[in-house]
Amino acid sequence: MTGTERRGDVALHEVTKRFGPTLAVDRVSLTIPHASYCCLLGPSGCGKTTILRMIAGHEEPSSGRILIGGQDVAGLVPAQRGTALMFQSYALFPHLSVRDNVAFNLRMRGVPREQRHREADRMLELVRMTAFADRMPAQLSGGQQQRVALARALITNPRVLLLDEPLSALDEFLRLQMRSELKRLQTDLGITFVHVTHTQPEAIALADLVVVMNQGIIEQAASAREVYARPRSPYVARFLGGQNVIMGKVRDQDGRHALLDGPGGALFRVPLHERRPRPGEPVWFAVRRDLIHLARAGAGAVTAENSLEGLVEAVEYQGSFVKVTLATATGEEFLVNEPEAAFFASPVARGDRALASWQPDQVHLLEPDRAGAGGSPSLTAAA
């Protein structure tokens, strides 16, 4: 292939996919740069696996275009696209050795036995499975089977490797180990990885580009740091975790800040930046739970701006921090990640009343969800 043909950038232009009356993907446009690690992130049914299968050629779009390396791949079978898909189940052949499993695609292409075994051994070395070449799949652990499946996908020398929930079947220890291995492989090989997951920490740890999906559309596509620290919408803030999502209605503004009426008589002062909301207009914002100060509260209503009083419902020690769950006056949850030292210097317990407060410059304004309104709850903690 020429240098142009080896490019692994992927572009979707207004791609829609319907299954009968069901709209699975709704006019999605997305560019995945060459040699990047992209994670499609979202809950079950959001359309992420359908997009992966359309890139691979296992499904065709109802409308729109998909380009790989600048080439429109409409009508091309998977083998002609320069992609390889690693299935969630790994799909290893139980009657073939590890070496023969890896070499299977070359066997189907008529590559001589000696040559395909030589290439299979090279792939096994890449995924650190050389010592297991003569074993059968049943003799391998889940993590080892995954490495074999990776080697089998990579032996075709794809320009885009597609991974469908590749870590979901592994226990927590193996999941963390394989996460590092996937990133190492992608960096060493210099090819494009497109990885479907519903696990937020997985996407944040791996991806150069995180694509957060909701009901067949893209809510936000940006770097891991951007989607975590500066979520675009209430949906993204909730789904990525680490944020409390709050809504207030504009009471007044001075051009730089707006004063919002919040739940239970709370008052919030938020920076406006370029926004100019009208009095009475709802404004959604997020506050990271690790930027919130927690203190014991006395009886009475909350009067300070940017603070919420609540009843401590749960206290969970997490090592470097303690997660405290408050039930506010409206019965909704508000989460605080208090640093370990700060918490134990002045601890709270279940049943105590506590006051959560934050600075105005720690507020991040949100736009409405693209798949619908910001949502009905006035105060929602991300899980």
Solvent accessible surface area in square Angstrom, and as a share of the most:
residue,aa,sasa,rsa
1,M,152,0.68
2,T,83,0.48
3,G,64,0.61
4,T,81,0.47
5,E,84,0.38
6,R,68,0.25
7,R,94,0.34
8,G,0,0.00
9,D,30,0.15
10,V,0,0.00
11,A,18,0.14
12,L,2,0.01
13,H,79,0.35
14,E,99,0.44
15,V,0,0.00
16,T,13,0.08
17,K,23,0.10
18,R,125,0.46
19,F,89,0.37
20,G,62,0.60
21,P,134,0.84
22,T,79,0.46
23,L,67,0.33
24,A,18,0.14
25,V,0,0.00
26,D,35,0.18
27,R,162,0.59
28,V,4,0.02
29,S,61,0.40
30,L,15,0.07
31,T,88,0.51
32,I,0,0.00
33,P,71,0.45
34,H,85,0.38
35,A,40,0.31
36,S,11,0.07
37,Y,0,0.00
38,C,0,0.00
39,C,0,0.00
40,L,0,0.00
41,L,0,0.00
42,G,0,0.00
43,P,52,0.32
44,S,108,0.70
45,G,79,0.76
46,C,2,0.01
47,G,8,0.08
48,K,10,0.04
49,T,47,0.27
50,T,21,0.12
51,I,0,0.00
52,L,1,0.00
53,R,78,0.28
54,M,0,0.00
55,I,0,0.00
56,A,2,0.01
57,G,14,0.14
58,H,74,0.33
59,E,43,0.19
60,E,75,0.34
61,P,33,0.21
62,S,64,0.41
63,S,60,0.39
64,G,38,0.37
65,R,121,0.44
66,I,7,0.03
67,L,26,0.13
68,I,0,0.00
69,G,6,0.06
70,G,46,0.44
71,Q,84,0.37
72,D,57,0.29
73,V,1,0.00
74,A,73,0.57
75,G,64,0.62
76,L,43,0.21
77,V,81,0.47
78,P,44,0.28
79,A,80,0.62
80,Q,108,0.48
81,R,3,0.01
82,G,15,0.14
83,T,18,0.10
84,A,11,0.08
85,L,28,0.14
86,M,5,0.02
87,F,85,0.35
88,Q,82,0.36
89,S,88,0.56
90,Y,13,0.05
91,A,51,0.39
92,L,25,0.13
93,F,64,0.27
94,P,101,0.64
95,H,130,0.58
96,L,23,0.11
97,S,21,0.14
98,V,1,0.00
99,R,51,0.19
100,D,42,0.22
101,N,0,0.00
102,V,0,0.00
103,A,1,0.01
104,F,47,0.20
105,N,49,0.25
106,L,18,0.09
107,R,120,0.44
108,M,132,0.59
109,R,140,0.51
110,G,63,0.61
111,V,27,0.16
112,P,86,0.54
113,R,151,0.55
114,E,136,0.61
115,Q,89,0.40
116,R,38,0.14
117,H,30,0.13
118,R,142,0.52
119,E,45,0.20
120,A,0,0.00
121,D,53,0.27
122,R,137,0.50
123,M,6,0.03
124,L,1,0.00
125,E,122,0.55
126,L,44,0.22
127,V,2,0.01
128,R,145,0.53
129,M,3,0.01
130,T,82,0.48
131,A,93,0.72
132,F,42,0.18
133,A,5,0.04
134,D,107,0.56
135,R,104,0.38
136,M,66,0.30
137,P,10,0.06
138,A,97,0.75
139,Q,112,0.50
140,L,14,0.07
141,S,54,0.35
142,G,34,0.32
143,G,2,0.02
144,Q,45,0.20
145,Q,48,0.22
146,Q,0,0.00
147,R,27,0.10
148,V,1,0.00
149,A,3,0.02
150,L,1,0.00
151,A,0,0.00
152,R,31,0.11
153,A,9,0.07
154,L,9,0.05
155,I,7,0.04
156,T,30,0.17
157,N,99,0.51
158,P,5,0.03
159,R,8,0.03
160,V,0,0.00
161,L,0,0.00
162,L,0,0.00
163,L,0,0.00
164,D,23,0.12
165,E,20,0.09
166,P,1,0.01
167,L,0,0.00
168,S,45,0.29
169,A,79,0.61
170,L,8,0.04
171,D,86,0.44
172,E,105,0.47
173,F,149,0.62
174,L,40,0.20
175,R,55,0.20
176,L,80,0.40
177,Q,79,0.35
178,M,1,0.00
179,R,50,0.18
180,S,74,0.47
181,E,15,0.07
182,L,0,0.00
183,K,61,0.26
184,R,59,0.22
185,L,2,0.01
186,Q,7,0.03
187,T,91,0.53
188,D,91,0.47
189,L,62,0.31
190,G,32,0.31
191,I,19,0.10
192,T,0,0.00
193,F,0,0.00
194,V,0,0.00
195,H,0,0.00
196,V,0,0.00
197,T,0,0.00
198,H,89,0.40
199,T,41,0.24
200,Q,49,0.22
201,P,80,0.50
202,E,6,0.03
203,A,0,0.00
204,I,55,0.28
205,A,54,0.42
206,L,3,0.02
207,A,12,0.09
208,D,72,0.37
209,L,26,0.13
210,V,0,0.00
211,V,0,0.00
212,V,0,0.00
213,M,0,0.00
214,N,12,0.06
215,Q,131,0.58
216,G,1,0.01
217,I,28,0.14
218,I,24,0.12
219,E,0,0.00
220,Q,16,0.07
221,A,44,0.34
222,A,21,0.16
223,S,54,0.35
224,A,15,0.12
225,R,205,0.75
226,E,69,0.31
227,V,0,0.00
228,Y,69,0.26
229,A,29,0.22
230,R,126,0.46
231,P,0,0.00
232,R,32,0.12
233,S,0,0.00
234,P,0,0.00
235,Y,34,0.13
236,V,0,0.00
237,A,0,0.00
238,R,54,0.20
239,F,35,0.15
240,L,9,0.04
241,G,7,0.07
242,G,9,0.09
243,Q,2,0.01
244,N,0,0.00
245,V,0,0.00
246,I,0,0.00
247,M,35,0.15
248,G,1,0.01
249,K,104,0.44
250,V,6,0.03
251,R,129,0.47
252,D,86,0.45
253,Q,57,0.26
254,D,99,0.51
255,G,28,0.27
256,R,179,0.65
257,H,37,0.16
258,A,0,0.00
259,L,26,0.13
260,L,0,0.00
261,D,59,0.31
262,G,16,0.16
263,P,18,0.11
264,G,61,0.59
265,G,61,0.59
266,A,5,0.04
267,L,39,0.20
268,F,0,0.00
269,R,72,0.26
270,V,0,0.00
271,P,17,0.11
272,L,1,0.00
273,H,124,0.55
274,E,163,0.73
275,R,80,0.29
276,R,139,0.51
277,P,7,0.04
278,R,170,0.62
279,P,107,0.67
280,G,45,0.43
281,E,54,0.24
282,P,66,0.42
283,V,2,0.01
284,W,27,0.10
285,F,0,0.00
286,A,1,0.01
287,V,0,0.00
288,R,63,0.23
289,R,18,0.06
290,D,64,0.33
291,L,73,0.36
292,I,7,0.04
293,H,115,0.51
294,L,14,0.07
295,A,38,0.29
296,R,138,0.50
297,A,25,0.20
298,G,56,0.54
299,A,106,0.82
300,G,56,0.54
301,A,95,0.74
302,V,36,0.21
303,T,121,0.70
304,A,57,0.44
305,E,71,0.32
306,N,4,0.02
307,S,1,0.00
308,L,8,0.04
309,E,19,0.09
310,G,0,0.00
311,L,72,0.36
312,V,1,0.01
313,E,73,0.33
314,A,33,0.25
315,V,57,0.33
316,E,72,0.32
317,Y,130,0.49
318,Q,87,0.39
319,G,30,0.29
320,S,88,0.57
321,F,63,0.26
322,V,1,0.01
323,K,43,0.18
324,V,0,0.00
325,T,11,0.07
326,L,0,0.00
327,A,18,0.14
328,T,12,0.07
329,A,86,0.66
330,T,70,0.40
331,G,59,0.57
332,E,39,0.18
333,E,87,0.39
334,F,0,0.00
335,L,10,0.05
336,V,0,0.00
337,N,20,0.10
338,E,12,0.05
339,P,72,0.45
340,E,65,0.29
341,A,84,0.65
342,A,48,0.37
343,F,10,0.04
344,F,114,0.47
345,A,87,0.68
346,S,70,0.45
347,P,60,0.37
348,V,9,0.05
349,A,55,0.43
350,R,191,0.70
351,G,48,0.46
352,D,35,0.18
353,R,103,0.38
354,A,0,0.00
355,L,50,0.25
356,A,0,0.00
357,S,32,0.21
358,W,12,0.04
359,Q,111,0.49
360,P,37,0.23
361,D,120,0.62
362,Q,56,0.25
363,V,11,0.06
364,H,32,0.14
365,L,20,0.10
366,L,2,0.01
367,E,84,0.38
368,P,89,0.56
369,D,18,0.09
370,R,143,0.52
371,A,32,0.24
372,G,42,0.40
373,A,86,0.66
374,G,6,0.05
375,G,35,0.34
376,S,108,0.70
377,P,55,0.35
378,S,29,0.19
379,L,2,0.01
380,T,32,0.18
381,A,19,0.15
382,A,1,0.00
383,A,115,0.89
